[in-house]
Amino acid sequence: MLIWAKDHGHVGEIRSGLLAIQQAGIFLSDAVLQEALQLVRE
């Protein structure tokens, strides 16, 4: 996962992190996801 993130840059790292969290059974609310995406865009 970390190697993939390095290959695809910061956005890839964020997405990999979110996937890992979801796979662990912790589902983020839409508001939190939107906030994370906003941070990526800035």
PyMOL Python script that loads the backbone (N, CA, C, O; Angstrom):
from pymol import cmd

cmd.read_pdbstr("""\
ATOM      1  N   MET A   1       0.836  -1.202   0.000  1.00  0.00           N
ATOM      2  CA  MET A   1       0.000   0.000   0.000  1.00  0.00           C
ATOM      3  C   MET A   1       0.869   1.250   0.000  1.00  0.00           C
ATOM      4  O   MET A   1       0.612   2.180  -0.764  1.00  0.00           O
ATOM      5  N   LEU A   2       1.882   1.283   0.836  1.00  0.00           N
ATOM      6  CA  LEU A   2       2.742   2.462   0.902  1.00  0.00           C
ATOM      7  C   LEU A   2       3.518   2.649  -0.394  1.00  0.00           C
ATOM      8  O   LEU A   2       3.707   3.776  -0.851  1.00  0.00           O
ATOM      9  N   ILE A   3       3.966   1.549  -0.985  1.00  0.00           N
ATOM     10  CA  ILE A   3       4.696   1.630  -2.254  1.00  0.00           C
ATOM     11  C   ILE A   3       3.781   2.193  -3.338  1.00  0.00           C
ATOM     12  O   ILE A   3       4.193   3.042  -4.128  1.00  0.00           O
ATOM     13  N   TRP A   4       2.533   1.713  -3.370  1.00  0.00           N
ATOM     14  CA  TRP A   4       1.563   2.213  -4.348  1.00  0.00           C
ATOM     15  C   TRP A   4       1.363   3.704  -4.162  1.00  0.00           C
ATOM     16  O   TRP A   4       1.292   4.446  -5.142  1.00  0.00           O
ATOM     17  N   ALA A   5       1.270   4.158  -2.910  1.00  0.00           N
ATOM     18  CA  ALA A   5       1.054   5.572  -2.618  1.00  0.00           C
ATOM     19  C   ALA A   5       2.220   6.404  -3.145  1.00  0.00           C
ATOM     20  O   ALA A   5       2.009   7.478  -3.709  1.00  0.00           O
ATOM     21  N   LYS A   6       3.427   5.925  -2.969  1.00  0.00           N
ATOM     22  CA  LYS A   6       4.601   6.658  -3.455  1.00  0.00           C
ATOM     23  C   LYS A   6       4.560   6.773  -4.983  1.00  0.00           C
ATOM     24  O   LYS A   6       4.894   7.819  -5.539  1.00  0.00           O
ATOM     25  N   ASP A   7       4.151   5.703  -5.650  1.00  0.00           N
ATOM     26  CA  ASP A   7       4.094   5.706  -7.105  1.00  0.00           C
ATOM     27  C   ASP A   7       3.052   6.678  -7.638  1.00  0.00           C
ATOM     28  O   ASP A   7       3.211   7.227  -8.728  1.00  0.00           O
ATOM     29  N   HIS A   8       1.985   6.892  -6.870  1.00  0.00           N
ATOM     30  CA  HIS A   8       0.873   7.686  -7.367  1.00  0.00           C
ATOM     31  C   HIS A   8       0.729   9.034  -6.672  1.00  0.00           C
ATOM     32  O   HIS A   8      -0.232   9.762  -6.920  1.00  0.00           O
ATOM     33  N   GLY A   9       1.682   9.371  -5.800  1.00  0.00           N
ATOM     34  CA  GLY A   9       1.662  10.686  -5.178  1.00  0.00           C
ATOM     35  C   GLY A   9       0.708  10.789  -3.997  1.00  0.00           C
ATOM     36  O   GLY A   9       0.178   9.793  -3.504  1.00  0.00           O
ATOM     37  N   HIS A  10       0.509  12.028  -3.563  1.00  0.00           N
ATOM     38  CA  HIS A  10      -0.225  12.293  -2.327  1.00  0.00           C
ATOM     39  C   HIS A  10      -1.677  11.830  -2.405  1.00  0.00           C
ATOM     40  O   HIS A  10      -2.191  11.258  -1.443  1.00  0.00           O
ATOM     41  N   VAL A  11      -2.346  12.065  -3.531  1.00  0.00           N
ATOM     42  CA  VAL A  11      -3.748  11.663  -3.668  1.00  0.00           C
ATOM     43  C   VAL A  11      -3.877  10.153  -3.528  1.00  0.00           C
ATOM     44  O   VAL A  11      -4.807   9.661  -2.888  1.00  0.00           O
ATOM     45  N   GLY A  12      -2.956   9.428  -4.120  1.00  0.00           N
ATOM     46  CA  GLY A  12      -2.964   7.976  -4.002  1.00  0.00           C
ATOM     47  C   GLY A  12      -2.811   7.533  -2.558  1.00  0.00           C
ATOM     48  O   GLY A  12      -3.427   6.560  -2.123  1.00  0.00           O
ATOM     49  N   GLU A  13      -1.977   8.265  -1.818  1.00  0.00           N
ATOM     50  CA  GLU A  13      -1.765   7.938  -0.402  1.00  0.00           C
ATOM     51  C   GLU A  13      -3.055   8.130   0.384  1.00  0.00           C
ATOM     52  O   GLU A  13      -3.422   7.292   1.207  1.00  0.00           O
ATOM     53  N   ILE A  14      -3.741   9.244   0.123  1.00  0.00           N
ATOM     54  CA  ILE A  14      -5.020   9.516   0.798  1.00  0.00           C
ATOM     55  C   ILE A  14      -6.021   8.413   0.488  1.00  0.00           C
ATOM     56  O   ILE A  14      -6.657   7.880   1.397  1.00  0.00           O
ATOM     57  N   ARG A  15      -6.166   8.065  -0.798  1.00  0.00           N
ATOM     58  CA  ARG A  15      -7.136   7.039  -1.190  1.00  0.00           C
ATOM     59  C   ARG A  15      -6.789   5.691  -0.572  1.00  0.00           C
ATOM     60  O   ARG A  15      -7.679   4.972  -0.118  1.00  0.00           O
ATOM     61  N   SER A  16      -5.515   5.345  -0.549  1.00  0.00           N
ATOM     62  CA  SER A  16      -5.095   4.077   0.059  1.00  0.00           C
ATOM     63  C   SER A  16      -5.441   4.065   1.537  1.00  0.00           C
ATOM     64  O   SER A  16      -5.891   3.051   2.069  1.00  0.00           O
ATOM     65  N   GLY A  17      -5.227   5.207   2.203  1.00  0.00           N
ATOM     66  CA  GLY A  17      -5.550   5.315   3.619  1.00  0.00           C
ATOM     67  C   GLY A  17      -7.036   5.132   3.868  1.00  0.00           C
ATOM     68  O   GLY A  17      -7.444   4.427   4.792  1.00  0.00           O
ATOM     69  N   LEU A  18      -7.847   5.780   3.025  1.00  0.00           N
ATOM     70  CA  LEU A  18      -9.300   5.668   3.176  1.00  0.00           C
ATOM     71  C   LEU A  18      -9.756   4.231   2.950  1.00  0.00           C
ATOM     72  O   LEU A  18     -10.620   3.735   3.673  1.00  0.00           O
ATOM     73  N   LEU A  19      -9.182   3.561   1.954  1.00  0.00           N
ATOM     74  CA  LEU A  19      -9.534   2.165   1.697  1.00  0.00           C
ATOM     75  C   LEU A  19      -9.173   1.287   2.886  1.00  0.00           C
ATOM     76  O   LEU A  19      -9.946   0.411   3.274  1.00  0.00           O
ATOM     77  N   ALA A  20      -8.000   1.521   3.461  1.00  0.00           N
ATOM     78  CA  ALA A  20      -7.566   0.720   4.606  1.00  0.00           C
ATOM     79  C   ALA A  20      -8.513   0.917   5.784  1.00  0.00           C
ATOM     80  O   ALA A  20      -8.854  -0.037   6.483  1.00  0.00           O
ATOM     81  N   ILE A  21      -8.936   2.164   5.999  1.00  0.00           N
ATOM     82  CA  ILE A  21      -9.868   2.470   7.093  1.00  0.00           C
ATOM     83  C   ILE A  21     -11.196   1.751   6.867  1.00  0.00           C
ATOM     84  O   ILE A  21     -11.749   1.152   7.789  1.00  0.00           O
ATOM     85  N   GLN A  22     -11.708   1.815   5.631  1.00  0.00           N
ATOM     86  CA  GLN A  22     -12.979   1.167   5.328  1.00  0.00           C
ATOM     87  C   GLN A  22     -12.861  -0.340   5.483  1.00  0.00           C
ATOM     88  O   GLN A  22     -13.782  -0.977   5.994  1.00  0.00           O
ATOM     89  N   GLN A  23     -11.753  -0.920   5.053  1.00  0.00           N
ATOM     90  CA  GLN A  23     -11.558  -2.363   5.167  1.00  0.00           C
ATOM     91  C   GLN A  23     -11.472  -2.783   6.630  1.00  0.00           C
ATOM     92  O   GLN A  23     -11.790  -3.921   6.975  1.00  0.00           O
ATOM     93  N   ALA A  24     -11.043  -1.863   7.484  1.00  0.00           N
ATOM     94  CA  ALA A  24     -10.968  -2.165   8.915  1.00  0.00           C
ATOM     95  C   ALA A  24     -12.344  -2.057   9.564  1.00  0.00           C
ATOM     96  O   ALA A  24     -12.497  -2.341  10.752  1.00  0.00           O
ATOM     97  N   GLY A  25     -13.341  -1.648   8.789  1.00  0.00           N
ATOM     98  CA  GLY A  25     -14.706  -1.610   9.298  1.00  0.00           C
ATOM     99  C   GLY A  25     -15.111  -0.250   9.839  1.00  0.00           C
ATOM    100  O   GLY A  25     -16.168  -0.119  10.457  1.00  0.00           O
ATOM    101  N   ILE A  26     -14.279   0.770   9.614  1.00  0.00           N
ATOM    102  CA  ILE A  26     -14.607   2.125  10.078  1.00  0.00           C
ATOM    103  C   ILE A  26     -15.033   2.926   8.856  1.00  0.00           C
ATOM    104  O   ILE A  26     -14.208   3.254   8.003  1.00  0.00           O
ATOM    105  N   PHE A  27     -16.323   3.241   8.772  1.00  0.00           N
ATOM    106  CA  PHE A  27     -16.826   3.928   7.595  1.00  0.00           C
ATOM    107  C   PHE A  27     -16.958   5.419   7.881  1.00  0.00           C
ATOM    108  O   PHE A  27     -17.632   5.836   8.822  1.00  0.00           O
ATOM    109  N   LEU A  28     -16.294   6.207   7.041  1.00  0.00           N
ATOM    110  CA  LEU A  28     -16.309   7.653   7.224  1.00  0.00           C
ATOM    111  C   LEU A  28     -17.605   8.244   6.684  1.00  0.00           C
ATOM    112  O   LEU A  28     -18.164   7.769   5.696  1.00  0.00           O
ATOM    113  N   SER A  29     -18.060   9.275   7.348  1.00  0.00           N
ATOM    114  CA  SER A  29     -19.255   9.972   6.876  1.00  0.00           C
ATOM    115  C   SER A  29     -18.928  10.755   5.610  1.00  0.00           C
ATOM    116  O   SER A  29     -17.761  11.045   5.344  1.00  0.00           O
ATOM    117  N   ASP A  30     -19.941  11.097   4.833  1.00  0.00           N
ATOM    118  CA  ASP A  30     -19.743  11.868   3.614  1.00  0.00           C
ATOM    119  C   ASP A  30     -19.061  13.193   3.917  1.00  0.00           C
ATOM    120  O   ASP A  30     -18.224  13.654   3.141  1.00  0.00           O
ATOM    121  N   ALA A  31     -19.414  13.808   5.040  1.00  0.00           N
ATOM    122  CA  ALA A  31     -18.823  15.097   5.399  1.00  0.00           C
ATOM    123  C   ALA A  31     -17.311  14.979   5.594  1.00  0.00           C
ATOM    124  O   ALA A  31     -16.549  15.833   5.140  1.00  0.00           O
ATOM    125  N   VAL A  32     -16.892  13.924   6.267  1.00  0.00           N
ATOM    126  CA  VAL A  32     -15.461  13.720   6.499  1.00  0.00           C
ATOM    127  C   VAL A  32     -14.746  13.433   5.180  1.00  0.00           C
ATOM    128  O   VAL A  32     -13.646  13.934   4.948  1.00  0.00           O
ATOM    129  N   LEU A  33     -15.359  12.640   4.328  1.00  0.00           N
ATOM    130  CA  LEU A  33     -14.773  12.347   3.023  1.00  0.00           C
ATOM    131  C   LEU A  33     -14.632  13.622   2.199  1.00  0.00           C
ATOM    132  O   LEU A  33     -13.591  13.847   1.582  1.00  0.00           O
ATOM    133  N   GLN A  34     -15.660  14.449   2.185  1.00  0.00           N
ATOM    134  CA  GLN A  34     -15.617  15.704   1.431  1.00  0.00           C
ATOM    135  C   GLN A  34     -14.509  16.606   1.976  1.00  0.00           C
ATOM    136  O   GLN A  34     -13.807  17.260   1.205  1.00  0.00           O
ATOM    137  N   GLU A  35     -14.352  16.643   3.286  1.00  0.00           N
ATOM    138  CA  GLU A  35     -13.300  17.460   3.892  1.00  0.00           C
ATOM    139  C   GLU A  35     -11.921  16.961   3.469  1.00  0.00           C
ATOM    140  O   GLU A  35     -11.033  17.756   3.162  1.00  0.00           O
ATOM    141  N   ALA A  36     -11.751  15.654   3.455  1.00  0.00           N
ATOM    142  CA  ALA A  36     -10.475  15.071   3.035  1.00  0.00           C
ATOM    143  C   ALA A  36     -10.182  15.412   1.579  1.00  0.00           C
ATOM    144  O   ALA A  36      -9.055  15.771   1.239  1.00  0.00           O
ATOM    145  N   LEU A  37     -11.187  15.303   0.722  1.00  0.00           N
ATOM    146  CA  LEU A  37     -11.009  15.634  -0.690  1.00  0.00           C
ATOM    147  C   LEU A  37     -10.679  17.111  -0.863  1.00  0.00           C
ATOM    148  O   LEU A  37      -9.872  17.469  -1.721  1.00  0.00           O
ATOM    149  N   GLN A  38     -11.293  17.968  -0.061  1.00  0.00           N
ATOM    150  CA  GLN A  38     -11.022  19.400  -0.122  1.00  0.00           C
ATOM    151  C   GLN A  38      -9.551  19.670   0.214  1.00  0.00           C
ATOM    152  O   GLN A  38      -8.906  20.493  -0.437  1.00  0.00           O
ATOM    153  N   LEU A  39      -9.030  18.987   1.214  1.00  0.00           N
ATOM    154  CA  LEU A  39      -7.625  19.154   1.602  1.00  0.00           C
ATOM    155  C   LEU A  39      -6.698  18.724   0.477  1.00  0.00           C
ATOM    156  O   LEU A  39      -5.663  19.349   0.244  1.00  0.00           O
ATOM    157  N   VAL A  40      -7.068  17.655  -0.220  1.00  0.00           N
ATOM    158  CA  VAL A  40      -6.248  17.164  -1.333  1.00  0.00           C
ATOM    159  C   VAL A  40      -6.196  18.198  -2.452  1.00  0.00           C
ATOM    160  O   VAL A  40      -5.150  18.399  -3.069  1.00  0.00           O
ATOM    161  N   ARG A  41      -7.320  18.850  -2.712  1.00  0.00           N
ATOM    162  CA  ARG A  41      -7.391  19.811  -3.819  1.00  0.00           C
ATOM    163  C   ARG A  41      -6.615  21.096  -3.541  1.00  0.00           C
ATOM    164  O   ARG A  41      -6.156  21.754  -4.474  1.00  0.00           O
ATOM    165  N   GLU A  42      -6.464  21.460  -2.266  1.00  0.00           N
ATOM    166  CA  GLU A  42      -5.810  22.737  -1.916  1.00  0.00           C
ATOM    167  C   GLU A  42      -4.312  22.732  -2.149  1.00  0.00           C
ATOM    168  O   GLU A  42      -3.645  23.736  -1.898  1.00  0.00           O
TER     169      GLU A  42
END
""", "prot")
cmd.dss("prot")
cmd.show_as("cartoon", "prot")
cmd.util.cbc("prot")
cmd.orient("prot")
